[in-house]
Amino acid sequence: MYDFKELDNKEFELITRDLLQEEFGINFQTFAAGKDQGIDCLFSVDNNYEIVVQCKHYRNSNFSVLFNKLKKEELKKIKRIKPKRYILVTSLDLTLNNKQKILELFEGLIKDLSDIIDFNSLNNLLNNFPQVKKNYLKLWINDSDYLEHLLGRQTHNKSKIKLSYF
């Protein structure tokens, strides 16, 4: 399992984008750092906010900090935007109760618990789409299984090259 602590906020947004693009089979836009109006990734059709993704990467934090930030800042932004679908992604490990509180807070803007993607859900997506990992060195540099996989493949390729000379 990956804890995502090695990634900075922008890298967390990008890996989220890449995983969701794989999951949904669509392209999400991402934007330069700065005030984002509550939008970190966007899928838009005809200038409509079809899917808005907000990423909250809180290293060494807890649910209370996340919930207060959502309540005080993010909820207002999303109410203004009124996307057809809003997905919240956090690197925190949430309980079912945590997710239900967030769902209630967003009063129908988040349609389903599955649109609250946490630590476990992100790891599940990485398991489903392992090819995304390779673009994020900080994520897998300490993962011995993944390194062995890469080295094994490299050795296999070199062996094939050597054998082709005979």
C-alpha positions as CSV (number, residue, x, y, z in Angstrom):
1,M,0.0,0.0,0.0
2,Y,1.2,3.5,-0.8
3,D,0.6,6.3,1.7
4,F,1.2,9.2,-0.8
5,K,3.2,11.2,1.7
6,E,6.1,11.4,-0.7
7,L,4.1,13.2,-3.3
8,D,3.6,17.0,-3.1
9,N,0.2,18.5,-3.7
10,K,0.6,18.9,-7.5
11,E,1.9,15.4,-7.9
12,F,-1.1,14.2,-5.9
13,E,-3.4,16.0,-8.2
14,L,-1.7,14.5,-11.3
15,I,-1.8,11.0,-10.1
16,T,-5.4,11.4,-9.2
17,R,-6.1,12.7,-12.7
18,D,-4.2,9.8,-14.3
19,L,-6.1,7.2,-12.2
20,L,-9.5,8.8,-12.8
21,Q,-8.7,9.0,-16.6
22,E,-8.0,5.3,-16.5
23,E,-11.1,4.5,-14.4
24,F,-13.6,6.6,-16.5
25,G,-11.9,6.5,-19.9
26,I,-12.1,10.2,-20.3
27,N,-9.5,13.1,-20.2
28,F,-9.5,15.5,-17.3
29,Q,-8.0,18.9,-17.4
30,T,-5.6,20.1,-14.7
31,F,-4.5,23.6,-14.0
32,A,-1.5,25.6,-12.8
33,A,-1.0,26.1,-9.1
34,G,-3.1,28.9,-7.6
35,K,-6.6,29.6,-6.6
36,D,-8.6,26.8,-8.2
37,Q,-12.2,27.7,-7.3
38,G,-12.5,24.2,-5.9
39,I,-11.4,22.5,-9.2
40,D,-8.3,20.5,-9.4
41,C,-9.4,18.2,-12.3
42,L,-12.2,19.0,-14.7
43,F,-14.1,17.1,-17.4
44,S,-16.1,19.6,-19.3
45,V,-18.4,19.3,-22.3
46,D,-19.7,22.4,-24.1
47,N,-18.4,24.6,-21.3
48,N,-20.5,22.7,-18.7
49,Y,-18.9,21.4,-15.6
50,E,-19.7,17.7,-16.1
51,I,-17.2,16.3,-13.5
52,V,-15.3,18.4,-11.0
53,V,-12.6,16.7,-8.9
54,Q,-11.2,18.3,-5.7
55,C,-8.0,16.8,-4.3
56,K,-7.1,17.2,-0.6
57,H,-3.6,15.9,0.1
58,Y,-3.1,16.2,3.9
59,R,0.1,14.6,5.0
60,N,0.2,13.8,8.7
61,S,-3.3,15.2,9.3
62,N,-6.7,13.9,10.3
63,F,-10.3,13.9,9.4
64,S,-11.2,16.9,11.6
65,V,-8.8,19.1,9.6
66,L,-10.2,17.9,6.3
67,F,-13.8,18.3,7.4
68,N,-13.3,21.8,8.7
69,K,-11.6,22.9,5.5
70,L,-14.4,21.4,3.4
71,K,-17.0,23.1,5.6
72,K,-15.4,26.5,5.8
73,E,-14.0,26.8,2.2
74,E,-14.8,24.2,-0.3
75,L,-18.5,23.8,0.1
76,K,-19.2,27.4,-0.9
77,K,-17.0,27.1,-4.0
78,I,-18.8,23.9,-5.2
79,K,-22.2,25.4,-4.6
80,R,-21.3,28.2,-6.9
81,I,-20.0,25.9,-9.6
82,K,-22.9,23.4,-9.5
83,P,-21.2,20.6,-11.3
84,K,-23.2,17.6,-12.5
85,R,-20.8,15.4,-10.6
86,Y,-18.4,16.3,-7.8
87,I,-15.6,13.9,-6.7
88,L,-13.6,14.5,-3.6
89,V,-10.2,12.8,-3.4
90,T,-8.1,12.7,-0.2
91,S,-5.0,10.9,0.8
92,L,-6.5,10.3,4.3
93,D,-7.8,6.9,5.3
94,L,-11.5,7.6,6.0
95,T,-14.1,5.5,7.9
96,L,-17.6,4.9,6.6
97,N,-18.8,7.4,9.2
98,N,-16.3,10.0,7.9
99,K,-17.6,9.5,4.3
100,Q,-21.2,9.8,5.4
101,K,-20.5,13.1,7.2
102,I,-18.9,14.5,4.1
103,L,-21.8,13.2,2.0
104,E,-24.3,15.0,4.3
105,L,-22.2,18.2,4.4
106,F,-22.3,18.4,0.6
107,E,-26.1,18.1,0.5
108,G,-26.5,16.2,-2.7
109,L,-23.6,17.8,-4.5
110,I,-21.7,14.5,-3.9
111,K,-24.1,12.0,-5.2
112,D,-22.7,8.8,-3.8
113,L,-20.2,7.5,-1.2
114,S,-18.1,6.1,-4.1
115,D,-17.4,9.8,-5.2
116,I,-15.4,10.2,-2.0
117,I,-12.1,8.6,-2.9
118,D,-9.8,8.0,0.1
119,F,-6.5,6.3,0.8
120,N,-7.9,2.8,0.3
121,S,-9.8,3.7,-2.8
122,L,-6.7,5.3,-4.3
123,N,-4.6,2.2,-3.6
124,N,-7.3,0.1,-5.2
125,L,-7.1,2.2,-8.3
126,L,-3.4,1.8,-8.3
127,N,-3.8,-2.0,-8.1
128,N,-6.3,-1.8,-11.0
129,F,-4.1,0.5,-13.1
130,P,-0.5,-0.3,-12.1
131,Q,0.9,1.3,-15.3
132,V,0.1,4.7,-13.7
133,K,2.7,4.1,-11.0
134,K,5.7,4.3,-13.3
135,N,5.2,8.0,-13.8
136,Y,5.6,8.8,-10.1
137,L,9.1,7.8,-9.0
138,K,8.6,9.2,-5.5
139,L,5.6,6.8,-5.1
140,W,7.4,3.5,-5.9
141,I,11.1,4.2,-5.2
142,N,10.9,2.4,-1.9
143,D,8.5,-0.4,-3.2
144,S,10.8,-3.5,-3.4
145,D,8.2,-5.5,-5.2
146,Y,7.8,-2.9,-7.9
147,L,11.5,-2.4,-8.2
148,E,12.0,-6.2,-8.6
149,H,9.3,-6.2,-11.2
150,L,11.1,-3.4,-13.2
151,L,14.6,-5.0,-12.7
152,G,13.2,-8.4,-13.7
153,R,11.7,-7.1,-16.8
154,Q,15.0,-5.2,-17.6
155,T,17.0,-8.5,-17.1
156,H,14.5,-10.4,-19.3
157,N,14.8,-7.8,-22.1
158,K,18.6,-8.0,-22.0
159,S,18.5,-11.8,-22.0
160,K,16.3,-11.7,-25.1
161,I,18.7,-9.3,-26.8
162,K,21.7,-11.6,-26.1
163,L,19.9,-14.7,-27.3
164,S,18.9,-13.0,-30.5
165,Y,22.6,-12.8,-31.4
166,F,22.8,-16.6,-31.6
